[in-house]
Amino acid sequence: MRNKIKVFRAMHDLTQEHLAQVIGVNRQTILAIEKGKYVPSLDLAFRIARYFGVSIEEVFTYEDEENASQIK
């Protein structure tokens, strides 16, 4: 799953630490999500999107190349 958390943090001039504090996780979790090493729970993904005031689809993009060709 790809995400734009780093972009949204930059737009709002936020550190990983600050974002982590306001959504209730630690900085390492934000770092892991940004690097694509950790897929957040649906609840956490919604908390992140709500914090930035955008839809979850604006922050997270699911990419499954195998199934993408079948959906078209």
DRENDO-1510 file (C-alpha; in Angstrom, 1 decimal, always signed):
<recs>
REC; n; res; u; v; w
REC; 1; MET; +0.0; +0.0; +0.0 .
REC; 2; ARG; +1.4; +3.4; -1.0 .
REC; 3; ASN; +0.7; +6.5; +1.0 .
REC; 4; LYS; +1.2; +10.3; +1.0 .
REC; 5; ILE; +1.7; +10.8; +4.7 .
REC; 6; LYS; +5.0; +12.5; +4.2 .
REC; 7; VAL; +3.5; +14.8; +1.7 .
REC; 8; PHE; +0.6; +15.7; +4.0 .
REC; 9; ARG; +3.0; +16.2; +6.9 .
REC; 10; ALA; +5.1; +18.6; +4.8 .
REC; 11; MET; +2.0; +20.5; +3.7 .
REC; 12; HIS; +1.0; +21.0; +7.4 .
REC; 13; ASP; +4.6; +21.5; +8.6 .
REC; 14; LEU; +4.4; +18.5; +11.0 .
REC; 15; THR; +7.0; +16.2; +12.3 .
REC; 16; GLN; +6.5; +12.4; +12.5 .
REC; 17; GLU; +6.6; +12.8; +16.3 .
REC; 18; HIS; +3.8; +15.4; +16.3 .
REC; 19; LEU; +1.6; +13.4; +14.0 .
REC; 20; ALA; +2.2; +10.3; +16.1 .
REC; 21; GLN; +1.2; +12.0; +19.3 .
REC; 22; VAL; -2.1; +13.4; +17.9 .
REC; 23; ILE; -3.2; +10.1; +16.4 .
REC; 24; GLY; -2.1; +8.0; +19.4 .
REC; 25; VAL; +0.9; +6.0; +18.0 .
REC; 26; ASN; +4.6; +6.2; +18.3 .
REC; 27; ARG; +7.0; +7.9; +15.8 .
REC; 28; GLN; +8.4; +4.6; +14.7 .
REC; 29; THR; +4.9; +3.5; +13.5 .
REC; 30; ILE; +4.6; +6.7; +11.4 .
REC; 31; LEU; +8.1; +6.1; +10.0 .
REC; 32; ALA; +7.2; +2.4; +9.1 .
REC; 33; ILE; +4.0; +3.4; +7.4 .
REC; 34; GLU; +5.7; +6.1; +5.4 .
REC; 35; LYS; +8.3; +3.7; +4.2 .
REC; 36; GLY; +5.8; +1.1; +3.3 .
REC; 37; LYS; +7.1; -1.4; +5.9 .
REC; 38; TYR; +3.9; -1.4; +7.9 .
REC; 39; VAL; +0.3; -1.4; +6.7 .
REC; 40; PRO; -1.9; +0.5; +9.2 .
REC; 41; SER; -5.2; -0.9; +10.5 .
REC; 42; LEU; -8.3; +0.5; +8.9 .
REC; 43; ASP; -8.9; +2.4; +12.1 .
REC; 44; LEU; -5.5; +4.0; +12.1 .
REC; 45; ALA; -5.7; +4.8; +8.4 .
REC; 46; PHE; -9.0; +6.6; +9.0 .
REC; 47; ARG; -7.5; +8.5; +12.0 .
REC; 48; ILE; -4.7; +9.8; +9.8 .
REC; 49; ALA; -7.0; +10.8; +7.0 .
REC; 50; ARG; -9.4; +12.5; +9.4 .
REC; 51; TYR; -6.5; +14.4; +11.0 .
REC; 52; PHE; -5.6; +15.9; +7.6 .
REC; 53; GLY; -9.3; +16.5; +6.7 .
REC; 54; VAL; -9.2; +14.4; +3.6 .
REC; 55; SER; -10.6; +11.1; +2.4 .
REC; 56; ILE; -8.7; +7.9; +3.1 .
REC; 57; GLU; -8.2; +7.4; -0.6 .
REC; 58; GLU; -6.3; +10.7; -0.8 .
REC; 59; VAL; -3.7; +9.4; +1.7 .
REC; 60; PHE; -3.6; +5.7; +0.9 .
REC; 61; THR; -3.5; +3.9; -2.4 .
REC; 62; TYR; -3.8; +0.1; -2.6 .
REC; 63; GLU; -1.8; -1.4; -5.4 .
REC; 64; ASP; -2.2; -5.0; -6.3 .
REC; 65; GLU; -0.9; -5.4; -9.8 .
REC; 66; GLU; -2.1; -8.9; -10.1 .
REC; 67; ASN; -5.7; -8.0; -9.5 .
REC; 68; ALA; -5.6; -4.5; -11.1 .
REC; 69; SER; -5.7; -5.9; -14.6 .
REC; 70; GLN; -8.7; -8.0; -13.8 .
REC; 71; ILE; -10.7; -5.0; -12.5 .
REC; 72; LYS; -10.3; -3.0; -15.7 .
</recs>
